[in-house]
Amino acid sequence: MNHFTSVHTVGIPVTDQDRALEFYTRTLGFTLVMDAPLPQLGGRWIVVAAPGGASLALTPATEAGTDTGIRLGTADAAAVHEYLNNEHVSTSGLLSWPGVPPMFTFQDVDGNTLYVAQD
């Protein structure tokens, strides 16, 4: 029996929620969905989302820098790669093989690794 119907939000550990919020909204273009006090975790419950996509919770943490395993889709991986490089975001090289969508990785302001793949 399948009890689950979807994945709503994926958490990303961040050491400075304000800095992370600025990066995810201004640099990556995500939309702020929620920003509420969360004293139980020593910070706030901040949720950002890509248009039509799953949401990300920027959760307070004392350590970050993890491989999130999160794959972000885009219509043009090469253009996103160039944009992030121009914004001084740490990226891997753009990988592209015949029959495989172009892809690359990047690190957010806490060193968390995310993946980008062309749809």
ZAMARGU-4260 file (C-alpha; in steps of 0.2 Angstrom, whole numbers, plus 5000, padded with zeros to 4 digits):
<rodrens>
0) 5000/5000/5000 | 5007/5017/4995 | 5003/5030/5009 | 5012/5045/5001 | 5006/5055/4986
5) 5020/5068/4984 | 5035/5076/4991 | 5031/5093/4997 | 5047/5101/5004 | 5065/5096/5005
10) 5076/5104/5019 | 5093/5111/5016 | 5104/5115/5031 | 5110/5133/5032 | 5120/5142/5044
15) 5114/5160/5041 | 5095/5160/5036 | 5095/5178/5030 | 5110/5175/5018 | 5103/5159/5012
20) 5086/5167/5009 | 5094/5181/4998 | 5104/5168/4988 | 5089/5157/4984 | 5078/5171/4980
25) 5089/5184/4972 | 5102/5173/4964 | 5092/5158/4960 | 5075/5166/4957 | 5065/5156/4969
30) 5049/5163/4977 | 5048/5165/4996 | 5033/5155/5001 | 5034/5156/5020 | 5045/5164/5033
35) 5039/5161/5051 | 5047/5160/5068 | 5052/5143/5073 | 5060/5144/5091 | 5060/5125/5093
40) 5074/5125/5080 | 5082/5141/5085 | 5078/5150/5069 | 5064/5152/5057 | 5054/5140/5045
45) 5058/5148/5028 | 5051/5140/5012 | 5056/5145/4995 | 5049/5137/4978 | 5053/5137/4960
50) 5039/5140/4948 | 5028/5125/4947 | 5041/5114/4957 | 5044/5107/4974 | 5049/5119/4988
55) 5064/5120/4999 | 5065/5123/5017 | 5080/5133/5023 | 5083/5125/5040 | 5094/5132/5053
60) 5109/5122/5056 | 5126/5124/5065 | 5135/5115/5050 | 5131/5114/5032 | 5140/5109/5016
65) 5131/5093/5012 | 5127/5085/4995 | 5109/5088/4995 | 5105/5076/4980 | 5092/5089/4974
70) 5091/5090/4955 | 5084/5107/4948 | 5077/5107/4931 | 5079/5120/4918 | 5076/5123/4899
75) 5094/5129/4896 | 5107/5122/4907 | 5121/5131/4898 | 5113/5148/4901 | 5110/5144/4919
80) 5128/5138/4921 | 5134/5154/4913 | 5123/5165/4923 | 5129/5157/4940 | 5147/5159/4935
85) 5144/5177/4931 | 5136/5178/4949 | 5152/5171/4956 | 5143/5155/4961 | 5155/5140/4963
90) 5150/5127/4949 | 5157/5112/4941 | 5160/5111/4922 | 5145/5109/4911 | 5143/5090/4906
95) 5136/5085/4890 | 5136/5069/4881 | 5126/5063/4865 | 5108/5058/4871 | 5111/5064/4889
100) 5104/5081/4895 | 5117/5094/4899 | 5120/5095/4918 | 5131/5103/4931 | 5133/5105/4950
105) 5134/5121/4960 | 5136/5126/4978 | 5125/5137/4988 | 5132/5150/5000 | 5134/5136/5014
110) 5143/5124/5002 | 5128/5113/5000 | 5129/5105/4983 | 5114/5105/4971 | 5112/5098/4953
115) 5105/5106/4938 | 5099/5096/4923 | 5091/5102/4907 | 5073/5096/4905
</rodrens>
